[in-house]
Amino acid sequence: MTEQPDSQHIVIVGGGMTGGLLAVLLAEQGLDVTVLDGAPAPVMPSGPAQLRVSTLTEASYWLLQNSGVWEHLDMSRVQPYDAMQVWDQDGTGEVLFRAEEVGAQSLGWLLENGHLAAALYRRAADFANLDWRCNAAVDSARREEGGWQVRAGDQSWQADLLVGADGARSRVRDWAGISGGARDSGHHALVATISTALPHDACARQVFMESGPLALLPLYSDPQQGEQRQCSIVWSGWPERIAQLREKAPADFAAELQAGVGDALGEVALLSDRAVFPIQERHASSYVAAGLALVGDAAHVIHPLAGQGVNLGLLDAAVLAEEVERAVGSGRSCADSAALARYQRRRRGENLIMQNAMRGFQHLFGQRALPVRWLRNTGMRWVNQGGPLKRLFASQAMGRGADLPARARPQYPGA
Ligand SMILES: Cc1cc2nc3c(=O)[nH]c(=O)nc-3n(C[C@H](O)[C@H](O)[C@H](O)COP(=O)(O)OP(=O)(O)OC[C@H]3O[C@@H](n4cnc5c(N)ncnc54)[C@H](O)[C@@H]3O)c2cc1C
């Protein structure tokens, strides 16, 4: 059966973390919004921690607070961290960031991706003008006079503004004829949950090893494992090395991990399966086309070594919502081309800088040459002494920036 195309203002393809937040922000403005996602409805996690987790910055925290999403989270599964330690495995350089050095209580928060998706889905249920369809994989989108026609199975929707929030392999991007700009980072990432003999003390750790960076991210306390004794790991490296690590017996894997981490967390043990993700960086040649915008991983994918991907996506969503609000508020269309161009201008440069910074770190810490090792360890010791550069690094990691959307700031009205 083919339905008559509904008349909707905005159709968002993809109800992941980026698309979900955008939907809530646009629905708050009273616009008619449809979200189409190919996956089943997200559910609140219970039991062992999920493998896919994200570190959220201060800017993301305020976005979620100011849009009424944070209150839908189960706080027993959210772990704030107030310190961040970065060191070079074969050197003497180390940087330790503390929240109080930048006048904050937390440097960030760690939570499961599925958990945030479920909280967004719950918040979305508050809006009668937001129609969120699950199990609705979009299989075509075509530009027609006055808008886009989007199809999922035997249903179709008419959109004044079509948003691609459909992740790294975005089909919306393809349908708009925008190049995805893929580039192999040369790394794969292994994720797993581990237990530690010593508490993580709400500290996020990152060690740069010869084979690539290893992040140890503090997970919420699980009554089975004890107070602060679980971490989520993201171990990146060359594909052969990561495949080897995945195949090792759990005890041998833990021994390799121990060699990398040293005694910072006492004895470590593997608690979960290991999952591996190829890291293909992308940057779309444009974030916008006539009546269309790309957000989140559909627009850019960066190396996960500093845990910034979701955070950039949430800022894309907030800036796009802000520009749409400004256009509609002054009597223009939600797909106004000047508004879309401003969205692109505000986000593309920032995302590009972050992507290049991640490439730079990957390259710098992948060098074996003695002079480079000496330089980076000296640099780390120097940064660690404090001063403006250390505060600048911490501020960047927390998502503090000059052009933040209003909802990403603590002083947002109604906060
Ligand atoms: C190992 C690893 C660790 C990471 N750690 C961090 C971290 O600590 N912090 C951080 O900020 N980022 C991190 N990232 C990056 C982060 O996971 C991504 O940036 C983020 O998931 C992107 O969210 P998104 O909503 O844009 O896209 P996605 O999460 O990919 O969501 C896309 C959505 O679109 C839907 N979809 C796709 N195609 C269609 C279609 N045709 N029709 C309908 N629906 C469709 C999918 O079902 C999905 O729900 C990490 C990435 C990796 C690989």
The ligand as an ORCA input file, in Angstrom:
! r2SCAN-3c Opt
* xyz 0 1
  C      35.531      2.770     18.733
  C      34.892      4.116     18.758
  C      34.877      4.861     19.928
  C      34.299      6.131     19.949
  N      34.309      6.845     21.123
  C      33.771      8.089     21.136
  C      33.778      8.880     22.344
  O      34.256      8.476     23.395
  N      33.240     10.126     22.285
  C      32.702     10.638     21.154
  O      32.241     11.793     21.159
  N      32.650      9.901     20.009
  C      33.172      8.652     19.983
  N      33.130      7.912     18.823
  C      32.418      8.447     17.644
  C      30.906      8.259     17.767
  O      30.581      6.918     18.060
  C      30.188      8.712     16.497
  O      30.658      9.994     16.160
  C      28.666      8.769     16.735
  O      28.144      7.495     17.019
  C      27.951      9.346     15.528
  O      26.582      9.506     15.817
  P      25.528      9.791     14.660
  O      24.203      9.885     15.340
  O      25.998     10.940     13.838
  O      25.606      8.511     13.713
  P      25.243      6.988     14.043
  O      25.507      6.682     15.478
  O      25.964      6.170     13.033
  O      23.673      6.906     13.823
  C      23.112      6.835     12.534
  C      21.672      6.398     12.656
  O      21.105      6.397     11.338
  C      20.346      5.220     11.132
  N      20.338      4.970      9.673
  C      21.404      4.737      8.867
  N      20.999      4.593      7.586
  C      19.638      4.748      7.590
  C      18.627      4.720      6.579
  N      18.922      4.511      5.281
  N      17.346      4.906      6.956
  C      17.006      5.141      8.239
  N      17.928      5.171      9.231
  C      19.226      4.988      8.924
  C      21.029      4.151     11.969
  O      20.120      3.118     12.338
  C      21.495      4.976     13.184
  O      20.535      4.993     14.217
  C      33.703      6.656     18.771
  C      33.709      5.909     17.576
  C      34.303      4.662     17.564
  C      34.325      3.856     16.273
*
